[in-house]
Amino acid sequence: MLPDGVVMRCVHWRKVPLDLAREAREKSAAPYIDRAMQCQLSAHDEGEHFGLLTDAGAYGTALWLRWHGAAEAELVVLPDCPVAAPGPDGEGCCLFADHAKQHTWEDALEEVSCTN
């Protein structure tokens, strides 16, 4: 059992189809796109899952892989979450705007980096 307030990251993974990996490289300056993505949201079983691929090129946006269960995956460009942790040195959230549940800096169970 987890302590109160501790939320695990979603355990769902998805392979990135080759055509979407190629398209992601073309849409960004990233020379390499991971071939598998873990959902970056807090633990959940239902609904959509999101894996961060790379910055989208435009300031304040990122390219994400979105999937639902075994359904087809797709690339989506989403604006960055504007929320930062309280305090003068508050860490920014590594997710997209309007995500559900907790921000990445609220995840006390594991160290979450915007680049993993």
Backbone bond lengths (Angstrom), bond angles and torsions (degrees), N, CA, C in turn:
res aa  C-N    CA-C-N  psi(-1)  N-CA   C-N-CA  omega(-1)  CA-C   N-CA-C  phi
1 M - - - 1.444 - - 1.524 109.18 -
2 L 1.323 115.69 138.90 1.452 120.73 -178.41 1.520 111.00 -89.67
3 P 1.331 117.24 148.46 1.463 119.73 175.57 1.524 110.71 -61.92
4 D 1.337 116.35 155.97 1.461 120.64 178.20 1.520 110.32 -55.74
5 G 1.326 115.97 138.71 1.456 121.06 176.30 1.514 114.67 85.91
6 V 1.334 117.94 -8.04 1.460 120.51 -179.38 1.525 108.63 -94.07
7 V 1.310 116.07 125.70 1.457 121.33 -178.99 1.520 108.49 -122.86
8 M 1.313 115.30 130.74 1.459 120.14 177.59 1.519 110.36 -81.98
9 R 1.329 115.49 156.76 1.449 121.07 174.22 1.522 109.01 -75.04
10 C 1.307 116.95 149.22 1.466 123.15 177.55 1.528 109.44 -54.74
11 V 1.315 117.00 141.34 1.467 121.80 -177.10 1.527 112.87 -95.20
12 H 1.320 118.65 0.88 1.460 121.46 -177.27 1.534 111.73 -78.99
13 W 1.330 113.91 133.97 1.467 122.34 178.61 1.523 108.76 -118.97
14 R 1.320 115.76 159.49 1.465 120.79 176.95 1.521 108.60 -147.94
15 K 1.329 116.93 132.80 1.460 120.65 171.77 1.523 108.49 -71.05
16 V 1.318 115.91 142.53 1.460 120.86 178.39 1.526 107.49 -89.47
17 P 1.333 117.73 116.56 1.469 119.75 178.77 1.536 110.62 -57.69
18 L 1.337 116.70 144.71 1.460 121.27 -177.50 1.523 112.77 -54.58
19 D 1.325 117.55 -41.85 1.465 119.37 -178.57 1.527 111.50 -64.42
20 L 1.348 117.24 -36.47 1.463 120.28 178.46 1.530 110.89 -73.43
21 A 1.328 118.01 -34.58 1.468 120.89 176.39 1.529 109.82 -64.09
22 R 1.330 117.41 -42.65 1.471 121.47 176.88 1.523 110.78 -62.30
23 E 1.326 115.98 -46.15 1.467 120.70 179.87 1.532 110.72 -62.15
24 A 1.321 117.61 -39.94 1.473 121.32 179.14 1.527 110.81 -63.93
25 R 1.336 117.41 -40.99 1.476 120.21 177.55 1.516 110.74 -64.32
26 E 1.327 117.69 -37.21 1.468 121.70 179.15 1.533 111.84 -69.03
27 K 1.334 117.46 -34.13 1.466 121.86 -177.77 1.524 112.89 -82.24
28 S 1.313 117.62 -10.09 1.458 120.69 -178.30 1.521 108.94 -135.96
29 A 1.304 115.80 175.18 1.462 120.62 177.09 1.521 111.31 -91.12
30 A 1.326 117.32 6.06 1.461 121.20 -176.95 1.534 110.69 -68.76
31 P 1.325 117.04 124.44 1.462 119.47 178.82 1.532 112.33 -77.02
32 Y 1.336 116.36 -16.84 1.460 120.38 -175.45 1.522 109.69 -141.13
33 I 1.318 116.28 136.15 1.465 122.83 175.81 1.524 106.98 -121.33
34 D 1.340 116.77 130.07 1.462 120.18 177.94 1.517 110.10 -57.50
35 R 1.323 116.56 146.17 1.472 121.58 -178.86 1.515 112.62 -87.40
36 A 1.324 118.16 -9.99 1.465 121.96 177.24 1.529 107.99 -141.83
37 M 1.317 115.29 143.99 1.466 122.19 -177.18 1.512 110.14 -125.52
38 Q 1.330 116.18 136.91 1.465 120.85 168.69 1.518 106.87 -96.70
39 C 1.310 116.04 140.13 1.462 120.34 177.00 1.529 108.31 -59.62
40 Q 1.322 116.96 132.51 1.459 122.38 -176.75 1.527 113.27 -87.91
41 L 1.319 117.54 -6.41 1.460 120.55 -178.28 1.525 111.20 -78.39
42 S 1.322 116.43 168.22 1.461 121.27 173.43 1.524 108.64 -63.82
43 A 1.314 116.83 160.99 1.466 122.20 -176.40 1.528 111.68 -52.00
44 H 1.327 115.35 129.91 1.468 122.51 175.21 1.522 107.94 -160.70
45 D 1.315 116.94 152.85 1.461 120.49 179.99 1.519 112.50 -104.01
46 E 1.320 116.17 -31.78 1.461 119.93 -175.39 1.518 110.60 -109.58
47 G 1.322 114.89 162.53 1.459 120.11 176.89 1.515 112.22 92.01
48 E 1.307 114.61 -167.41 1.452 120.98 -176.04 1.526 111.19 -84.01
49 H 1.336 114.04 149.95 1.457 122.65 176.52 1.526 107.67 -115.65
50 F 1.343 115.89 149.72 1.463 121.37 -176.72 1.519 110.17 -136.25
51 G 1.336 116.39 128.15 1.458 122.39 174.44 1.513 109.49 -119.32
52 L 1.337 117.23 131.48 1.464 122.40 -178.99 1.519 109.90 -75.86
53 L 1.336 116.11 122.84 1.459 121.14 177.93 1.525 111.15 -92.41
54 T 1.346 117.00 -56.04 1.466 121.15 -176.25 1.526 109.76 -171.96
55 D 1.321 116.15 168.88 1.464 119.67 171.49 1.514 108.06 -62.61
56 A 1.323 116.35 146.89 1.467 120.13 -176.87 1.524 112.96 -86.13
57 G 1.294 118.33 -6.75 1.457 120.99 -179.00 1.514 111.66 102.78
58 A 1.320 117.51 -44.23 1.457 121.35 176.71 1.525 108.33 -78.83
59 Y 1.324 116.55 137.62 1.456 120.63 -178.37 1.524 110.67 -56.21
60 G 1.336 116.36 132.62 1.454 121.15 175.08 1.512 115.19 80.36
61 T 1.337 117.37 16.83 1.465 120.43 177.10 1.531 109.44 -133.60
62 A 1.320 114.78 158.74 1.462 120.46 177.46 1.519 109.31 -141.82
63 L 1.321 115.12 157.76 1.458 122.32 178.26 1.520 108.08 -97.47
64 W 1.333 116.53 123.53 1.463 123.58 -176.02 1.523 110.24 -119.57
65 L 1.326 115.88 150.54 1.456 122.36 168.73 1.523 105.99 -96.15
66 R 1.333 116.54 125.43 1.469 121.07 179.83 1.528 108.14 -116.50
67 W 1.346 116.06 134.59 1.460 120.68 176.76 1.515 110.20 -147.12
68 H 1.319 115.05 161.31 1.467 122.47 178.87 1.522 107.15 -134.56
69 G 1.329 116.74 108.68 1.467 120.40 -178.50 1.513 110.65 58.61
70 A 1.327 115.95 -132.45 1.459 121.30 179.85 1.524 111.66 -92.31
71 A 1.331 117.10 4.48 1.463 121.08 -178.84 1.527 110.85 -65.33
72 E 1.299 114.68 166.08 1.455 122.53 179.47 1.529 111.18 -56.01
73 A 1.317 116.01 140.35 1.465 121.53 176.58 1.522 108.62 -90.22
74 E 1.345 115.44 156.96 1.460 119.93 177.48 1.520 110.33 -144.79
75 L 1.327 115.87 157.15 1.457 121.97 175.13 1.517 108.60 -89.12
76 V 1.329 116.43 137.04 1.459 121.32 175.92 1.524 108.82 -137.77
77 V 1.333 115.92 140.01 1.460 121.47 174.03 1.521 106.74 -98.20
78 L 1.329 115.71 122.51 1.457 120.98 -176.66 1.527 110.21 -126.69
79 P 1.341 117.04 145.56 1.462 119.80 176.39 1.523 110.66 -70.35
80 D 1.325 116.11 147.65 1.458 121.42 178.76 1.523 110.90 -66.86
81 C 1.328 116.63 149.30 1.458 121.98 174.53 1.533 107.77 -67.18
82 P 1.329 118.09 128.23 1.457 120.63 -177.24 1.531 114.43 -85.80
83 V 1.331 118.44 -0.44 1.462 121.74 -172.40 1.533 110.73 -85.89
84 A 1.329 115.35 135.65 1.461 121.71 176.26 1.523 109.11 -119.86
85 A 1.313 115.20 157.53 1.469 120.99 177.82 1.525 109.38 -62.75
86 P 1.326 117.34 152.16 1.458 120.09 178.18 1.532 111.49 -62.12
87 G 1.296 116.02 154.25 1.458 121.52 177.29 1.507 112.33 104.30
88 P 1.329 116.44 164.21 1.466 120.66 -175.68 1.527 113.64 -67.39
89 D 1.319 117.93 -26.63 1.470 121.40 179.69 1.521 110.97 -109.60
90 G 1.336 117.14 32.20 1.457 121.73 -175.13 1.515 113.49 -60.05
91 E 1.316 115.09 127.78 1.461 122.00 177.73 1.521 109.50 -71.75
92 G 1.319 117.08 138.71 1.460 120.92 178.34 1.511 111.58 -77.43
93 C 1.321 115.90 155.88 1.460 121.66 175.67 1.524 108.42 -76.00
94 C 1.318 117.07 138.96 1.468 122.39 -177.94 1.529 113.10 -92.76
95 L 1.336 117.44 6.61 1.456 120.81 -178.81 1.521 110.79 -97.56
96 F 1.302 116.34 -171.05 1.459 122.89 -179.87 1.527 109.80 -96.68
97 A 1.325 115.79 161.89 1.463 120.93 178.88 1.527 109.60 -60.51
98 D 1.304 116.71 147.16 1.469 123.75 176.83 1.526 114.60 65.50
99 H 1.334 117.66 24.62 1.464 118.85 174.57 1.529 108.41 -73.80
100 A 1.303 115.86 158.40 1.466 120.76 -180.00 1.530 109.52 -88.32
101 K 1.297 116.12 158.71 1.469 124.86 173.56 1.517 112.51 66.87
102 Q 1.338 115.95 -145.06 1.456 121.61 -169.04 1.521 114.43 -80.50
103 H 1.332 113.77 155.63 1.463 120.90 172.68 1.525 108.42 -81.01
104 T 1.314 117.12 159.57 1.463 120.13 -175.55 1.522 112.46 -62.28
105 W 1.319 118.98 -32.32 1.469 120.36 179.31 1.524 112.59 -74.57
106 E 1.327 117.78 -10.07 1.461 121.32 175.46 1.518 112.31 -87.70
107 D 1.320 117.41 -7.74 1.459 122.53 -178.18 1.518 109.07 -81.43
108 A 1.322 116.94 97.88 1.463 122.15 -174.95 1.518 113.32 -85.51
109 L 1.333 118.31 -10.12 1.461 120.47 -175.30 1.519 111.98 -73.91
110 E 1.315 116.65 -42.56 1.445 119.81 -177.41 1.510 109.47 -135.89
111 E 1.296 115.60 155.82 1.456 120.70 176.46 1.516 107.11 -75.81
112 V 1.314 117.71 121.08 1.457 121.46 -178.01 1.508 108.42 -110.30
113 S 1.311 116.13 128.17 1.449 121.73 178.15 1.518 108.74 -110.74
114 C 1.307 116.93 147.50 1.463 120.71 177.82 1.523 111.37 -68.74
115 T 1.307 118.27 -13.95 1.455 121.28 -175.73 1.505 114.49 -102.82
116 N 1.348 118.96 0.13 1.474 117.89 -179.59 1.489 111.60 -100.74
